[in-house]
Each structure stands twice: as structure tokens, then as C-alpha cells.
């Protein structure tokens, strides 16, 4: 979506798998904690989810900047 909106190409690299893996892991933690009734663990899963989204944004900005060079 970013390349279409920004009108720029985005160079993909293997580092994009990191935030995707963390996003899925945090979702599994949140679901498991919710089923077990462990609200503290569920909050940690939510925090990891936020970190994954921020990591994605950093990776995207870095990829756009490296493409501009």
C-alpha cells in the first residue's frame, strides 16, 4: 500500500520478516492469555503487538530512505 500511496518503489528485504513474526507471536500470546484468563500476559502480548507495528514503520522508512540514495 505504501508504494501506491507514496508513488515510490519500496525495496523489500529479509528484515521485513522480523516484524511479521513478532506480530504473529504477539497475537498467539494474546489469544492464549485471553483463553487462560491471564490479563497481565495479555497486556504483554498487546505491548509486543505495538512494538511489531513500530518496527514495521521503522523498516518501511528505512527502506524508503535507502531507495532514495
PDB file of N, CA, C and O in Angstrom:
ATOM      1  N   UNK A   1       0.818  -1.175   0.000  1.00  0.00           N
ATOM      2  CA  UNK A   1       0.000   0.000   0.000  1.00  0.00           C
ATOM      3  C   UNK A   1       0.876   1.258   0.000  1.00  0.00           C
ATOM      4  O   UNK A   1       0.562   2.235  -0.680  1.00  0.00           O
ATOM      5  N   UNK A   2       1.967   1.232   0.759  1.00  0.00           N
ATOM      6  CA  UNK A   2       2.824   2.418   0.816  1.00  0.00           C
ATOM      7  C   UNK A   2       3.374   2.825  -0.552  1.00  0.00           C
ATOM      8  O   UNK A   2       3.362   4.014  -0.871  1.00  0.00           O
ATOM      9  N   UNK A   3       3.854   1.887  -1.374  1.00  0.00           N
ATOM     10  CA  UNK A   3       4.355   2.312  -2.688  1.00  0.00           C
ATOM     11  C   UNK A   3       3.280   2.998  -3.535  1.00  0.00           C
ATOM     12  O   UNK A   3       3.568   3.970  -4.234  1.00  0.00           O
ATOM     13  N   UNK A   4       2.071   2.508  -3.477  1.00  0.00           N
ATOM     14  CA  UNK A   4       0.992   3.106  -4.276  1.00  0.00           C
ATOM     15  C   UNK A   4       0.624   4.494  -3.763  1.00  0.00           C
ATOM     16  O   UNK A   4       0.401   5.413  -4.551  1.00  0.00           O
ATOM     17  N   UNK A   5       0.561   4.644  -2.462  1.00  0.00           N
ATOM     18  CA  UNK A   5       0.177   5.933  -1.873  1.00  0.00           C
ATOM     19  C   UNK A   5       1.284   6.966  -2.057  1.00  0.00           C
ATOM     20  O   UNK A   5       1.011   8.119  -2.392  1.00  0.00           O
ATOM     21  N   UNK A   6       2.536   6.554  -1.836  1.00  0.00           N
ATOM     22  CA  UNK A   6       3.657   7.483  -1.918  1.00  0.00           C
ATOM     23  C   UNK A   6       4.188   7.674  -3.324  1.00  0.00           C
ATOM     24  O   UNK A   6       4.929   8.621  -3.586  1.00  0.00           O
ATOM     25  N   UNK A   7       3.821   6.795  -4.223  1.00  0.00           N
ATOM     26  CA  UNK A   7       4.307   6.888  -5.587  1.00  0.00           C
ATOM     27  C   UNK A   7       5.781   6.550  -5.714  1.00  0.00           C
ATOM     28  O   UNK A   7       6.447   7.007  -6.642  1.00  0.00           O
ATOM     29  N   UNK A   8       6.283   5.767  -4.803  1.00  0.00           N
ATOM     30  CA  UNK A   8       7.696   5.366  -4.805  1.00  0.00           C
ATOM     31  C   UNK A   8       7.776   3.858  -4.656  1.00  0.00           C
ATOM     32  O   UNK A   8       6.894   3.223  -4.078  1.00  0.00           O
ATOM     33  N   UNK A   9       8.849   3.303  -5.188  1.00  0.00           N
ATOM     34  CA  UNK A   9       9.053   1.870  -5.015  1.00  0.00           C
ATOM     35  C   UNK A   9       9.670   1.607  -3.649  1.00  0.00           C
ATOM     36  O   UNK A   9      10.385   2.446  -3.100  1.00  0.00           O
ATOM     37  N   UNK A  10       9.389   0.458  -3.127  1.00  0.00           N
ATOM     38  CA  UNK A  10       9.874   0.060  -1.813  1.00  0.00           C
ATOM     39  C   UNK A  10      10.720  -1.189  -1.979  1.00  0.00           C
ATOM     40  O   UNK A  10      10.236  -2.216  -2.454  1.00  0.00           O
ATOM     41  N   UNK A  11      11.972  -1.102  -1.590  1.00  0.00           N
ATOM     42  CA  UNK A  11      12.877  -2.238  -1.721  1.00  0.00           C
ATOM     43  C   UNK A  11      12.661  -3.185  -0.538  1.00  0.00           C
ATOM     44  O   UNK A  11      12.968  -2.848   0.605  1.00  0.00           O
ATOM     45  N   UNK A  12      12.137  -4.352  -0.826  1.00  0.00           N
ATOM     46  CA  UNK A  12      11.897  -5.337   0.226  1.00  0.00           C
ATOM     47  C   UNK A  12      13.175  -6.082   0.543  1.00  0.00           C
ATOM     48  O   UNK A  12      14.010  -6.308  -0.333  1.00  0.00           O
ATOM     49  N   UNK A  13      13.322  -6.466   1.811  1.00  0.00           N
ATOM     50  CA  UNK A  13      14.493  -7.216   2.234  1.00  0.00           C
ATOM     51  C   UNK A  13      14.070  -8.235   3.288  1.00  0.00           C
ATOM     52  O   UNK A  13      12.950  -8.174   3.795  1.00  0.00           O
ATOM     53  N   UNK A  14      14.950  -9.160   3.618  1.00  0.00           N
ATOM     54  CA  UNK A  14      14.605 -10.181   4.620  1.00  0.00           C
ATOM     55  C   UNK A  14      14.264  -9.610   6.000  1.00  0.00           C
ATOM     56  O   UNK A  14      13.607 -10.282   6.795  1.00  0.00           O
ATOM     57  N   UNK A  15      14.697  -8.389   6.294  1.00  0.00           N
ATOM     58  CA  UNK A  15      14.394  -7.828   7.618  1.00  0.00           C
ATOM     59  C   UNK A  15      12.896  -7.596   7.816  1.00  0.00           C
ATOM     60  O   UNK A  15      12.447  -7.438   8.951  1.00  0.00           O
ATOM     61  N   UNK A  16      12.124  -7.574   6.746  1.00  0.00           N
ATOM     62  CA  UNK A  16      10.679  -7.402   6.872  1.00  0.00           C
ATOM     63  C   UNK A  16      10.009  -8.621   7.501  1.00  0.00           C
ATOM     64  O   UNK A  16       8.870  -8.516   7.956  1.00  0.00           O
ATOM     65  N   UNK A  17      10.666  -9.753   7.540  1.00  0.00           N
ATOM     66  CA  UNK A  17      10.096 -10.950   8.170  1.00  0.00           C
ATOM     67  C   UNK A  17      10.092 -10.824   9.696  1.00  0.00           C
ATOM     68  O   UNK A  17       9.270 -11.456  10.360  1.00  0.00           O
ATOM     69  N   UNK A  18      10.993 -10.020  10.259  1.00  0.00           N
ATOM     70  CA  UNK A  18      11.102  -9.898  11.720  1.00  0.00           C
ATOM     71  C   UNK A  18       9.836  -9.359  12.362  1.00  0.00           C
ATOM     72  O   UNK A  18       9.306  -9.960  13.297  1.00  0.00           O
ATOM     73  N   UNK A  19       9.351  -8.230  11.866  1.00  0.00           N
ATOM     74  CA  UNK A  19       8.151  -7.659  12.481  1.00  0.00           C
ATOM     75  C   UNK A  19       6.919  -8.524  12.200  1.00  0.00           C
ATOM     76  O   UNK A  19       5.988  -8.557  13.006  1.00  0.00           O
ATOM     77  N   UNK A  20       6.910  -9.215  11.074  1.00  0.00           N
ATOM     78  CA  UNK A  20       5.783 -10.109  10.789  1.00  0.00           C
ATOM     79  C   UNK A  20       5.749 -11.271  11.783  1.00  0.00           C
ATOM     80  O   UNK A  20       4.686 -11.636  12.286  1.00  0.00           O
ATOM     81  N   UNK A  21       6.914 -11.844  12.058  1.00  0.00           N
ATOM     82  CA  UNK A  21       6.987 -12.942  13.029  1.00  0.00           C
ATOM     83  C   UNK A  21       6.575 -12.460  14.420  1.00  0.00           C
ATOM     84  O   UNK A  21       5.841 -13.151  15.126  1.00  0.00           O
ATOM     85  N   UNK A  22       7.046 -11.274  14.814  1.00  0.00           N
ATOM     86  CA  UNK A  22       6.682 -10.739  16.129  1.00  0.00           C
ATOM     87  C   UNK A  22       5.190 -10.436  16.205  1.00  0.00           C
ATOM     88  O   UNK A  22       4.570 -10.641  17.249  1.00  0.00           O
ATOM     89  N   UNK A  23       4.620  -9.958  15.131  1.00  0.00           N
ATOM     90  CA  UNK A  23       3.188  -9.676  15.105  1.00  0.00           C
ATOM     91  C   UNK A  23       2.374 -10.963  15.322  1.00  0.00           C
ATOM     92  O   UNK A  23       1.419 -10.972  16.098  1.00  0.00           O
ATOM     93  N   UNK A  24       2.756 -12.035  14.641  1.00  0.00           N
ATOM     94  CA  UNK A  24       2.046 -13.302  14.807  1.00  0.00           C
ATOM     95  C   UNK A  24       2.268 -13.887  16.197  1.00  0.00           C
ATOM     96  O   UNK A  24       1.335 -14.415  16.802  1.00  0.00           O
ATOM     97  N   UNK A  25       3.491 -13.799  16.705  1.00  0.00           N
ATOM     98  CA  UNK A  25       3.775 -14.300  18.048  1.00  0.00           C
ATOM     99  C   UNK A  25       2.956 -13.549  19.089  1.00  0.00           C
ATOM    100  O   UNK A  25       2.387 -14.160  19.994  1.00  0.00           O
ATOM    101  N   UNK A  26       2.896 -12.229  18.963  1.00  0.00           N
ATOM    102  CA  UNK A  26       2.138 -11.441  19.939  1.00  0.00           C
ATOM    103  C   UNK A  26       0.647 -11.765  19.870  1.00  0.00           C
ATOM    104  O   UNK A  26      -0.034 -11.770  20.895  1.00  0.00           O
ATOM    105  N   UNK A  27       0.147 -12.029  18.691  1.00  0.00           N
ATOM    106  CA  UNK A  27      -1.260 -12.416  18.566  1.00  0.00           C
ATOM    107  C   UNK A  27      -1.523 -13.755  19.250  1.00  0.00           C
ATOM    108  O   UNK A  27      -2.527 -13.912  19.945  1.00  0.00           O
ATOM    109  N   UNK A  28      -0.624 -14.717  19.056  1.00  0.00           N
ATOM    110  CA  UNK A  28      -0.772 -16.022  19.718  1.00  0.00           C
ATOM    111  C   UNK A  28      -0.720 -15.879  21.235  1.00  0.00           C
ATOM    112  O   UNK A  28      -1.471 -16.539  21.954  1.00  0.00           O
ATOM    113  N   UNK A  29       0.169 -15.017  21.717  1.00  0.00           N
ATOM    114  CA  UNK A  29       0.257 -14.776  23.162  1.00  0.00           C
ATOM    115  C   UNK A  29      -1.038 -14.171  23.678  1.00  0.00           C
ATOM    116  O   UNK A  29      -1.552 -14.585  24.717  1.00  0.00           O
ATOM    117  N   UNK A  30      -1.564 -13.193  22.956  1.00  0.00           N
ATOM    118  CA  UNK A  30      -2.802 -12.544  23.393  1.00  0.00           C
ATOM    119  C   UNK A  30      -3.979 -13.508  23.395  1.00  0.00           C
ATOM    120  O   UNK A  30      -4.785 -13.495  24.326  1.00  0.00           O
ATOM    121  N   UNK A  31      -4.089 -14.341  22.372  1.00  0.00           N
ATOM    122  CA  UNK A  31      -5.198 -15.301  22.314  1.00  0.00           C
ATOM    123  C   UNK A  31      -5.077 -16.332  23.431  1.00  0.00           C
ATOM    124  O   UNK A  31      -6.053 -16.631  24.119  1.00  0.00           O
ATOM    125  N   UNK A  32      -3.869 -16.872  23.605  1.00  0.00           N
ATOM    126  CA  UNK A  32      -3.656 -17.863  24.661  1.00  0.00           C
ATOM    127  C   UNK A  32      -3.896 -17.292  26.043  1.00  0.00           C
ATOM    128  O   UNK A  32      -4.508 -17.946  26.888  1.00  0.00           O
ATOM    129  N   UNK A  33      -3.424 -16.087  26.281  1.00  0.00           N
ATOM    130  CA  UNK A  33      -3.624 -15.461  27.585  1.00  0.00           C
ATOM    131  C   UNK A  33      -5.091 -15.137  27.824  1.00  0.00           C
ATOM    132  O   UNK A  33      -5.581 -15.244  28.948  1.00  0.00           O
ATOM    133  N   UNK A  34      -5.787 -14.743  26.771  1.00  0.00           N
ATOM    134  CA  UNK A  34      -7.209 -14.446  26.905  1.00  0.00           C
ATOM    135  C   UNK A  34      -7.989 -15.709  27.245  1.00  0.00           C
ATOM    136  O   UNK A  34      -8.895 -15.684  28.079  1.00  0.00           O
ATOM    137  N   UNK A  35      -7.633 -16.809  26.598  1.00  0.00           N
ATOM    138  CA  UNK A  35      -8.311 -18.082  26.881  1.00  0.00           C
ATOM    139  C   UNK A  35      -8.005 -18.576  28.290  1.00  0.00           C
ATOM    140  O   UNK A  35      -8.847 -19.216  28.920  1.00  0.00           O
ATOM    141  N   UNK A  36      -6.798 -18.280  28.789  1.00  0.00           N
ATOM    142  CA  UNK A  36      -6.408 -18.715  30.129  1.00  0.00           C
ATOM    143  C   UNK A  36      -6.834 -17.719  31.209  1.00  0.00           C
ATOM    144  O   UNK A  36      -6.736 -18.013  32.400  1.00  0.00           O
ATOM    145  N   UNK A  37      -7.296 -16.569  30.801  1.00  0.00           N
ATOM    146  CA  UNK A  37      -7.701 -15.556  31.769  1.00  0.00           C
ATOM    147  C   UNK A  37      -6.536 -14.830  32.416  1.00  0.00           C
ATOM    148  O   UNK A  37      -6.682 -14.262  33.499  1.00  0.00           O
ATOM    149  N   UNK A  38      -5.380 -14.843  31.765  1.00  0.00           N
ATOM    150  CA  UNK A  38      -4.179 -14.193  32.298  1.00  0.00           C
ATOM    151  C   UNK A  38      -4.055 -12.800  31.681  1.00  0.00           C
ATOM    152  O   UNK A  38      -3.415 -12.619  30.645  1.00  0.00           O
ATOM    153  N   UNK A  39      -4.674 -11.828  32.334  1.00  0.00           N
ATOM    154  CA  UNK A  39      -4.728 -10.484  31.768  1.00  0.00           C
ATOM    155  C   UNK A  39      -3.357  -9.804  31.735  1.00  0.00           C
ATOM    156  O   UNK A  39      -3.106  -8.997  30.839  1.00  0.00           O
ATOM    157  N   UNK A  40      -2.476 -10.100  32.671  1.00  0.00           N
ATOM    158  CA  UNK A  40      -1.139  -9.500  32.649  1.00  0.00           C
ATOM    159  C   UNK A  40      -0.364  -9.979  31.427  1.00  0.00           C
ATOM    160  O   UNK A  40       0.302  -9.185  30.761  1.00  0.00           O
ATOM    161  N   UNK A  41      -0.446 -11.256  31.134  1.00  0.00           N
ATOM    162  CA  UNK A  41       0.230 -11.803  29.959  1.00  0.00           C
ATOM    163  C   UNK A  41      -0.411 -11.239  28.685  1.00  0.00           C
ATOM    164  O   UNK A  41       0.279 -10.980  27.699  1.00  0.00           O
ATOM    165  N   UNK A  42      -1.710 -11.055  28.715  1.00  0.00           N
ATOM    166  CA  UNK A  42      -2.410 -10.483  27.556  1.00  0.00           C
ATOM    167  C   UNK A  42      -1.919  -9.063  27.278  1.00  0.00           C
ATOM    168  O   UNK A  42      -1.753  -8.675  26.122  1.00  0.00           O
ATOM    169  N   UNK A  43      -1.688  -8.294  28.335  1.00  0.00           N
ATOM    170  CA  UNK A  43      -1.149  -6.934  28.158  1.00  0.00           C
ATOM    171  C   UNK A  43       0.247  -6.976  27.552  1.00  0.00           C
ATOM    172  O   UNK A  43       0.586  -6.140  26.714  1.00  0.00           O
ATOM    173  N   UNK A  44       1.063  -7.948  27.971  1.00  0.00           N
ATOM    174  CA  UNK A  44       2.403  -8.090  27.375  1.00  0.00           C
ATOM    175  C   UNK A  44       2.293  -8.418  25.892  1.00  0.00           C
ATOM    176  O   UNK A  44       3.075  -7.916  25.084  1.00  0.00           O
ATOM    177  N   UNK A  45       1.332  -9.252  25.531  1.00  0.00           N
ATOM    178  CA  UNK A  45       1.106  -9.559  24.121  1.00  0.00           C
ATOM    179  C   UNK A  45       0.707  -8.318  23.341  1.00  0.00           C
ATOM    180  O   UNK A  45       1.139  -8.132  22.204  1.00  0.00           O
ATOM    181  N   UNK A  46      -0.117  -7.465  23.949  1.00  0.00           N
ATOM    182  CA  UNK A  46      -0.502  -6.214  23.306  1.00  0.00           C
ATOM    183  C   UNK A  46       0.679  -5.274  23.141  1.00  0.00           C
ATOM    184  O   UNK A  46       0.797  -4.582  22.130  1.00  0.00           O
ATOM    185  N   UNK A  47       1.550  -5.252  24.139  1.00  0.00           N
ATOM    186  CA  UNK A  47       2.754  -4.419  24.045  1.00  0.00           C
ATOM    187  C   UNK A  47       3.656  -4.914  22.921  1.00  0.00           C
ATOM    188  O   UNK A  47       4.196  -4.113  22.158  1.00  0.00           O
ATOM    189  N   UNK A  48       3.820  -6.221  22.818  1.00  0.00           N
ATOM    190  CA  UNK A  48       4.619  -6.782  21.722  1.00  0.00           C
ATOM    191  C   UNK A  48       3.991  -6.470  20.370  1.00  0.00           C
ATOM    192  O   UNK A  48       4.699  -6.259  19.385  1.00  0.00           O
ATOM    193  N   UNK A  49       2.673  -6.440  20.324  1.00  0.00           N
ATOM    194  CA  UNK A  49       1.970  -6.081  19.097  1.00  0.00           C
ATOM    195  C   UNK A  49       2.288  -4.644  18.690  1.00  0.00           C
ATOM    196  O   UNK A  49       2.524  -4.372  17.513  1.00  0.00           O
ATOM    197  N   UNK A  50       2.296  -3.740  19.638  1.00  0.00           N
ATOM    198  CA  UNK A  50       2.638  -2.343  19.350  1.00  0.00           C
ATOM    199  C   UNK A  50       4.085  -2.219  18.874  1.00  0.00           C
ATOM    200  O   UNK A  50       4.379  -1.454  17.956  1.00  0.00           O
ATOM    201  N   UNK A  51       4.975  -2.969  19.499  1.00  0.00           N
ATOM    202  CA  UNK A  51       6.383  -2.954  19.084  1.00  0.00           C
ATOM    203  C   UNK A  51       6.517  -3.451  17.647  1.00  0.00           C
ATOM    204  O   UNK A  51       7.299  -2.901  16.872  1.00  0.00           O
ATOM    205  N   UNK A  52       5.760  -4.484  17.287  1.00  0.00           N
ATOM    206  CA  UNK A  52       5.815  -5.019  15.925  1.00  0.00           C
ATOM    207  C   UNK A  52       5.364  -3.971  14.899  1.00  0.00           C
ATOM    208  O   UNK A  52       5.959  -3.852  13.828  1.00  0.00           O
ATOM    209  N   UNK A  53       4.320  -3.220  15.227  1.00  0.00           N
ATOM    210  CA  UNK A  53       3.834  -2.183  14.312  1.00  0.00           C
ATOM    211  C   UNK A  53       4.874  -1.070  14.172  1.00  0.00           C
ATOM    212  O   UNK A  53       5.134  -0.594  13.067  1.00  0.00           O
ATOM    213  N   UNK A  54       5.465  -0.658  15.291  1.00  0.00           N
ATOM    214  CA  UNK A  54       6.504   0.379  15.228  1.00  0.00           C
ATOM    215  C   UNK A  54       7.712  -0.111  14.447  1.00  0.00           C
ATOM    216  O   UNK A  54       8.305   0.647  13.679  1.00  0.00           O
ATOM    217  N   UNK A  55       8.081  -1.377  14.638  1.00  0.00           N
ATOM    218  CA  UNK A  55       9.197  -1.977  13.915  1.00  0.00           C
ATOM    219  C   UNK A  55       8.910  -1.961  12.408  1.00  0.00           C
ATOM    220  O   UNK A  55       9.796  -1.675  11.603  1.00  0.00           O
ATOM    221  N   UNK A  56       7.670  -2.268  12.040  1.00  0.00           N
ATOM    222  CA  UNK A  56       7.269  -2.218  10.636  1.00  0.00           C
ATOM    223  C   UNK A  56       7.455  -0.812  10.065  1.00  0.00           C
ATOM    224  O   UNK A  56       7.982  -0.644   8.965  1.00  0.00           O
ATOM    225  N   UNK A  57       7.019   0.188  10.819  1.00  0.00           N
ATOM    226  CA  UNK A  57       7.152   1.567  10.338  1.00  0.00           C
ATOM    227  C   UNK A  57       8.616   1.961  10.184  1.00  0.00           C
ATOM    228  O   UNK A  57       8.975   2.625   9.212  1.00  0.00           O
ATOM    229  N   UNK A  58       9.462   1.565  11.126  1.00  0.00           N
ATOM    230  CA  UNK A  58      10.896   1.861  11.030  1.00  0.00           C
ATOM    231  C   UNK A  58      11.492   1.162   9.811  1.00  0.00           C
ATOM    232  O   UNK A  58      12.259   1.768   9.063  1.00  0.00           O
ATOM    233  N   UNK A  59      11.150  -0.097   9.610  1.00  0.00           N
ATOM    234  CA  UNK A  59      11.649  -0.825   8.438  1.00  0.00           C
ATOM    235  C   UNK A  59      11.203  -0.163   7.137  1.00  0.00           C
ATOM    236  O   UNK A  59      11.983  -0.067   6.189  1.00  0.00           O
ATOM    237  N   UNK A  60       9.967   0.288   7.088  1.00  0.00           N
ATOM    238  CA  UNK A  60       9.448   0.915   5.879  1.00  0.00           C
ATOM    239  C   UNK A  60      10.153   2.238   5.589  1.00  0.00           C
ATOM    240  O   UNK A  60      10.547   2.502   4.452  1.00  0.00           O
ATOM    241  N   UNK A  61      10.309   3.058   6.611  1.00  0.00           N
ATOM    242  CA  UNK A  61      11.001   4.343   6.421  1.00  0.00           C
ATOM    243  C   UNK A  61      12.453   4.104   6.009  1.00  0.00           C
ATOM    244  O   UNK A  61      12.967   4.791   5.126  1.00  0.00           O
ATOM    245  N   UNK A  62      13.104   3.151   6.633  1.00  0.00           N
ATOM    246  CA  UNK A  62      14.496   2.824   6.291  1.00  0.00           C
ATOM    247  C   UNK A  62      14.592   2.343   4.845  1.00  0.00           C
ATOM    248  O   UNK A  62      15.512   2.728   4.123  1.00  0.00           O
ATOM    249  N   UNK A  63      13.651   1.508   4.423  1.00  0.00           N
ATOM    250  CA  UNK A  63      13.670   1.011   3.038  1.00  0.00           C
ATOM    251  C   UNK A  63      13.421   2.143   2.049  1.00  0.00           C
ATOM    252  O   UNK A  63      14.013   2.158   0.970  1.00  0.00           O
ATOM    253  N   UNK A  64      12.567   3.076   2.395  1.00  0.00           N
ATOM    254  CA  UNK A  64      12.316   4.218   1.505  1.00  0.00           C
ATOM    255  C   UNK A  64      13.527   5.134   1.429  1.00  0.00           C
ATOM    256  O   UNK A  64      13.842   5.659   0.362  1.00  0.00           O
ATOM    257  N   UNK A  65      14.205   5.328   2.549  1.00  0.00           N
ATOM    258  CA  UNK A  65      15.402   6.188   2.546  1.00  0.00           C
ATOM    259  C   UNK A  65      16.550   5.546   1.788  1.00  0.00           C
ATOM    260  O   UNK A  65      17.276   6.233   1.070  1.00  0.00           O
ATOM    261  N   UNK A  66      16.725   4.228   1.937  1.00  0.00           N
ATOM    262  CA  UNK A  66      17.809   3.563   1.224  1.00  0.00           C
ATOM    263  C   UNK A  66      17.542   3.558  -0.276  1.00  0.00           C
ATOM    264  O   UNK A  66      18.480   3.526  -1.073  1.00  0.00           O
ATOM    265  N   UNK A  67      16.289   3.588  -0.660  1.00  0.00           N
ATOM    266  CA  UNK A  67      15.919   3.617  -2.076  1.00  0.00           C
ATOM    267  C   UNK A  67      16.187   4.997  -2.675  1.00  0.00           C
ATOM    268  O   UNK A  67      16.461   5.113  -3.870  1.00  0.00           O
ATOM    269  N   UNK A  68      16.110   6.049  -1.846  1.00  0.00           N
ATOM    270  CA  UNK A  68      16.315   7.405  -2.335  1.00  0.00           C
ATOM    271  C   UNK A  68      17.773   7.684  -2.651  1.00  0.00           C
ATOM    272  O   UNK A  68      18.073   8.585  -3.434  1.00  0.00           O
ATOM    273  N   UNK A  69      18.687   6.925  -2.053  1.00  0.00           N
ATOM    274  CA  UNK A  69      20.121   7.150  -2.269  1.00  0.00           C
ATOM    275  C   UNK A  69      20.593   6.717  -3.626  1.00  0.00           C
ATOM    276  O   UNK A  69      21.776   6.850  -3.940  1.00  0.00           O
TER     277      UNK A  69
END
